[in-house]
Amino acid sequence: METQNVKDTVRQIFTEYLNANGHRKTPERYAILDTIYSIEGHFDIDMLYSQMMNQENFRVSRATLYNTIIILINAHLVIKHQFGTSSQYEKSYNRETHHHQICTQCGKVTEFQNEALQNAIGNTKLSKFQLSHYSLYIYGVCSKCDRANKRKRINNNNKKEK
């Protein structure tokens, strides 16, 4: 789906959600939604705040961002991830299922798709439960940190031999 079509669709979904739940339809909330749907990948509140301050005509407070994020999560337009100790978000409308690899050393988050994993999870029979969606986080050490760890071990071994 084209970016502008997606933005128009999520704007309509958001409007319907706000109407159905008695929330105000403020220009700031729509500006936040538009900014989020312009971001590729994950973001945190600080990144969103910076982007809003640099690109938008709206001066929004962090409190407005946090409150609006909660509404967008409840409207199923944003997903919240807890990667270790950091909360990150991503748009959820019209997104393909993907998985996350999180480096426990540097905190880098990498998205990947794996059809075999998706099929295995999709075909899993769950007792008295209807699957709607899922998140998969795989924790480990990225190749960059692994190389750095190996160099460090080699250097330490060389020091001990001297």
JOZI-V635436 format. One record per pair of residues at least 12 apart in sequence whose C-alpha atoms are under 10 Angstrom apart, sorted by the first residue. I is the first residue (numbers start at 1). GAP is how many residues later the second one is. D is the distance in Angstrom with one decimal. If there is no record, write none. Layout:
# JOZI-V635436
i=I gap=GAP d=D
i=I gap=GAP d=D
This chain:
# JOZI-V635436
i=1 gap=93 d=7.8
i=3 gap=34 d=8.3
i=3 gap=35 d=8.3
i=4 gap=30 d=9.9
i=4 gap=33 d=9.6
i=4 gap=34 d=9.7
i=6 gap=31 d=8.2
i=6 gap=87 d=7.9
i=6 gap=88 d=7.6
i=7 gap=26 d=8.4
i=7 gap=27 d=6.7
i=7 gap=28 d=9.8
i=7 gap=29 d=9.7
i=7 gap=30 d=6.7
i=7 gap=31 d=8.7
i=7 gap=86 d=9.6
i=8 gap=26 d=9.3
i=9 gap=84 d=9.1
i=9 gap=85 d=9.9
i=10 gap=20 d=9.9
i=10 gap=23 d=8.2
i=10 gap=24 d=8.9
i=10 gap=27 d=8.7
i=10 gap=65 d=9.8
i=10 gap=66 d=9.9
i=10 gap=67 d=7.2
i=10 gap=81 d=10.0
i=10 gap=82 d=9.9
i=10 gap=83 d=7.2
i=10 gap=84 d=9.5
i=11 gap=19 d=7.3
i=11 gap=22 d=7.6
i=11 gap=23 d=8.1
i=11 gap=66 d=9.7
i=13 gap=62 d=7.9
i=13 gap=63 d=9.3
i=13 gap=64 d=8.4
i=13 gap=80 d=9.9
i=14 gap=15 d=9.4
i=14 gap=16 d=8.4
i=14 gap=19 d=8.5
i=14 gap=57 d=9.0
i=14 gap=58 d=7.6
i=14 gap=61 d=6.8
i=14 gap=62 d=9.2
i=14 gap=63 d=7.9
i=15 gap=15 d=9.0
i=15 gap=60 d=9.9
i=16 gap=59 d=9.4
i=17 gap=54 d=8.9
i=17 gap=55 d=9.1
i=17 gap=57 d=8.9
i=17 gap=58 d=6.2
i=17 gap=59 d=9.6
i=18 gap=53 d=8.5
i=18 gap=54 d=9.7
i=18 gap=57 d=8.6
i=21 gap=50 d=9.8
i=21 gap=54 d=9.9
i=23 gap=48 d=9.0
i=27 gap=31 d=8.3
i=28 gap=28 d=9.7
i=28 gap=29 d=9.4
i=28 gap=30 d=6.4
i=28 gap=31 d=8.2
i=28 gap=32 d=6.9
i=28 gap=33 d=9.9
i=28 gap=36 d=8.2
i=28 gap=37 d=9.1
i=28 gap=40 d=9.0
i=29 gap=29 d=9.9
i=29 gap=31 d=9.2
i=29 gap=35 d=8.1
i=29 gap=36 d=8.3
i=29 gap=38 d=9.4
i=29 gap=39 d=6.3
i=29 gap=40 d=9.1
i=29 gap=42 d=9.4
i=29 gap=43 d=9.3
i=30 gap=38 d=9.4
i=31 gap=21 d=8.3
i=31 gap=25 d=7.6
i=31 gap=26 d=8.8
i=31 gap=27 d=7.4
i=31 gap=29 d=9.4
i=32 gap=16 d=8.3
i=32 gap=17 d=9.2
i=32 gap=19 d=9.8
i=32 gap=20 d=7.5
i=32 gap=24 d=9.2
i=32 gap=26 d=9.1
i=32 gap=28 d=8.7
i=32 gap=32 d=9.2
i=32 gap=33 d=7.3
i=32 gap=36 d=7.7
i=32 gap=37 d=8.6
i=32 gap=40 d=9.7
i=33 gap=32 d=10.0
i=33 gap=35 d=8.5
i=33 gap=36 d=8.8
i=33 gap=39 d=7.9
i=33 gap=44 d=8.7
i=33 gap=45 d=9.2
i=33 gap=58 d=9.2
i=34 gap=18 d=10.0
i=34 gap=22 d=10.0
i=35 gap=13 d=7.7
i=35 gap=14 d=9.9
i=35 gap=16 d=7.7
i=35 gap=17 d=7.0
i=35 gap=20 d=8.7
i=35 gap=21 d=8.4
i=36 gap=12 d=7.4
i=36 gap=15 d=9.4
i=36 gap=16 d=9.5
i=36 gap=33 d=9.7
i=36 gap=41 d=9.7
i=36 gap=42 d=8.6
i=36 gap=53 d=9.2
i=36 gap=54 d=7.7
i=36 gap=55 d=6.7
i=37 gap=40 d=9.4
i=37 gap=41 d=9.4
i=37 gap=53 d=8.7
i=37 gap=54 d=6.3
i=37 gap=55 d=9.2
i=37 gap=56 d=9.1
i=38 gap=53 d=9.3
i=39 gap=12 d=9.2
i=39 gap=51 d=8.3
i=39 gap=52 d=8.3
i=40 gap=50 d=8.1
i=40 gap=51 d=8.5
i=41 gap=47 d=9.8
i=41 gap=48 d=8.5
i=41 gap=49 d=6.2
i=41 gap=50 d=8.0
i=41 gap=68 d=9.9
i=41 gap=69 d=9.5
i=41 gap=70 d=8.6
i=42 gap=37 d=9.6
i=42 gap=38 d=9.4
i=42 gap=39 d=8.9
i=42 gap=45 d=9.8
i=42 gap=46 d=6.1
i=42 gap=47 d=5.5
i=42 gap=48 d=4.9
i=42 gap=49 d=8.1
i=42 gap=67 d=8.7
i=42 gap=68 d=9.8
i=42 gap=69 d=9.6
i=43 gap=37 d=9.7
i=43 gap=38 d=9.9
i=43 gap=44 d=8.7
i=43 gap=45 d=5.4
i=43 gap=46 d=5.4
i=43 gap=47 d=6.4
i=43 gap=48 d=9.4
i=44 gap=36 d=9.5
i=44 gap=37 d=9.8
i=44 gap=42 d=8.3
i=44 gap=43 d=6.6
i=44 gap=44 d=4.7
i=44 gap=45 d=6.1
i=44 gap=46 d=8.7
i=45 gap=17 d=7.6
i=45 gap=20 d=7.1
i=45 gap=21 d=7.4
i=45 gap=24 d=8.9
i=45 gap=42 d=8.5
i=45 gap=43 d=7.7
i=45 gap=44 d=8.3
i=46 gap=16 d=8.3
i=46 gap=19 d=9.6
i=47 gap=41 d=9.9
i=48 gap=14 d=9.3
i=48 gap=17 d=8.1
i=48 gap=41 d=9.8
i=49 gap=12 d=7.9
i=49 gap=13 d=6.8
i=49 gap=15 d=10.0
i=49 gap=16 d=7.5
i=52 gap=13 d=9.8
i=69 gap=20 d=8.8
i=72 gap=19 d=9.2
i=72 gap=20 d=9.7
i=73 gap=16 d=9.2
i=73 gap=17 d=9.8
i=73 gap=18 d=9.2
i=73 gap=19 d=9.0
i=76 gap=15 d=8.9
i=76 gap=16 d=6.9
i=76 gap=17 d=7.5
i=77 gap=13 d=8.7
i=77 gap=14 d=6.0
i=77 gap=15 d=5.2
i=77 gap=16 d=5.5
i=77 gap=17 d=9.3
i=78 gap=12 d=5.6
i=78 gap=13 d=4.5
i=78 gap=14 d=5.0
i=78 gap=15 d=7.5
i=79 gap=12 d=6.3
i=79 gap=13 d=5.9
i=79 gap=14 d=9.4
i=79 gap=56 d=9.9
i=80 gap=12 d=9.5
i=81 gap=19 d=9.9
i=81 gap=54 d=8.7
i=81 gap=56 d=9.5
i=82 gap=55 d=9.6
i=83 gap=17 d=9.3
i=83 gap=18 d=9.6
i=83 gap=19 d=7.1
i=83 gap=20 d=9.5
i=83 gap=21 d=9.3
i=83 gap=24 d=7.9
i=83 gap=25 d=9.3
i=83 gap=26 d=8.0
i=83 gap=54 d=8.3
i=83 gap=56 d=9.3
i=84 gap=18 d=8.3
i=84 gap=19 d=9.4
i=84 gap=20 d=7.8
i=84 gap=23 d=7.8
i=84 gap=55 d=9.2
i=85 gap=22 d=9.4
i=86 gap=21 d=9.0
i=96 gap=17 d=8.7
i=97 gap=14 d=10.0
i=97 gap=15 d=9.2
i=97 gap=16 d=7.2
i=97 gap=17 d=9.2
i=97 gap=18 d=9.5
i=97 gap=21 d=7.8
i=97 gap=36 d=8.3
i=97 gap=37 d=8.3
i=97 gap=38 d=8.4
i=97 gap=39 d=9.7
i=98 gap=13 d=6.4
i=98 gap=14 d=5.7
i=98 gap=15 d=4.8
i=98 gap=16 d=7.5
i=98 gap=17 d=9.4
i=98 gap=19 d=9.8
i=98 gap=20 d=8.4
i=98 gap=36 d=9.3
i=98 gap=37 d=7.8
i=98 gap=38 d=7.9
i=98 gap=39 d=9.9
i=99 gap=12 d=5.6
i=99 gap=13 d=5.3
i=99 gap=14 d=6.0
i=99 gap=15 d=7.8
i=99 gap=18 d=9.2
i=99 gap=19 d=9.1
i=99 gap=35 d=9.2
i=99 gap=36 d=6.6
i=99 gap=37 d=5.1
i=99 gap=38 d=6.3
i=99 gap=39 d=7.9
i=100 gap=12 d=6.3
i=100 gap=13 d=8.7
i=100 gap=35 d=8.1
i=100 gap=36 d=6.2
i=100 gap=37 d=4.9
i=100 gap=38 d=6.1
i=100 gap=39 d=8.5
i=101 gap=35 d=8.5
i=101 gap=36 d=5.9
i=101 gap=37 d=4.7
i=101 gap=38 d=5.9
i=101 gap=39 d=7.4
i=101 gap=40 d=9.0
i=101 gap=41 d=8.4
i=102 gap=35 d=7.0
i=102 gap=36 d=6.1
i=102 gap=37 d=4.9
i=102 gap=38 d=6.4
i=102 gap=39 d=7.6
i=102 gap=40 d=7.8
i=103 gap=35 d=8.6
i=103 gap=36 d=6.0
i=103 gap=37 d=5.2
i=103 gap=38 d=4.7
i=103 gap=39 d=5.4
i=103 gap=40 d=9.1
i=103 gap=41 d=9.7
i=103 gap=42 d=8.2
i=103 gap=43 d=9.9
i=104 gap=34 d=9.8
i=104 gap=35 d=6.3
i=104 gap=36 d=5.7
i=104 gap=37 d=5.8
i=104 gap=38 d=8.2
i=104 gap=41 d=9.4
i=105 gap=34 d=9.8
i=105 gap=35 d=8.1
i=105 gap=36 d=6.3
i=105 gap=37 d=8.0
i=105 gap=40 d=6.9
i=105 gap=41 d=9.2
i=106 gap=35 d=8.2
i=106 gap=36 d=8.2
i=106 gap=38 d=9.2
i=106 gap=39 d=7.2
i=107 gap=32 d=9.6
i=107 gap=33 d=9.8
i=107 gap=34 d=9.1
i=107 gap=35 d=9.1
i=108 gap=33 d=9.2
i=108 gap=34 d=7.8
i=108 gap=37 d=10.0
i=109 gap=28 d=9.5
i=109 gap=29 d=9.7
i=109 gap=30 d=9.4
i=109 gap=33 d=9.3
i=110 gap=27 d=9.9
i=110 gap=28 d=9.8
i=110 gap=32 d=9.3
i=111 gap=26 d=9.5
i=117 gap=19 d=9.6
i=118 gap=16 d=9.7
i=118 gap=18 d=9.9
i=121 gap=12 d=9.9
i=121 gap=13 d=8.7
i=121 gap=15 d=10.0
i=122 gap=12 d=9.5
